[in-house]
């Protein structure tokens, strides 16, 4: 029993092997067996020229090396560098923010901001509650709440004493 629609023949003329898991070359878009899958193994005609000794170009104006990302055109990058008055492009900052605790001498840092609803400052896990970092706003609200509770309790006691 033959399976004519499964797999492909290797595009290398010397091989022509039927492969059930052929690999497609990203440069020439032909299918190859595992033995000829790499561009140099099948002498790929669309393989871009590579400079094995990768070099960082140096700005002819300021003499500073201009870093280039892989695959980026060095001419475009150099033009951008020169148009920025030969000022190096700032390095990207870390994606992960570190938020330091605002409480006294605490040097803990957290990845997620824990902002106090009273003062609006950032705190670590240990000092996140208003009582723990002595937040004046939260303490003031708690004091007012306690005084209102004490007043309402006093009113209940006096009204029950008067009715008795």
C-alpha angles and dihedrals in degrees: 000000000000128000104205098170098052122093131351137255118253110261091221104107093216093052111033089169118166106243123188092200104037121180121227118224111233092214106045098020092227124134121244139178119250091266093058100030097109116082094237091050093059096033093243111215093205096051108131115236112261130206103218090195097063110201134191110231118236120223110249091213106046100015093231119138110249112214116223127197118234110276094016119127108249092211093057091046092049092049090051090050093050093045088055088060090259092295111147115246108254116253115253116258124237115281090221110076119216114208116194123214116259094209114112112279096348109130098185117134128202132195093223124054114246103193121190113235090217106047100013094229125135120251139179123247092270095053100033095109118079092234091053096053094035094243108194094209094051093044090049091050091048091049091051090047091050092049091049091049091049090048093049091047090050090050090051092051094048093046092051091047091051093049093050 
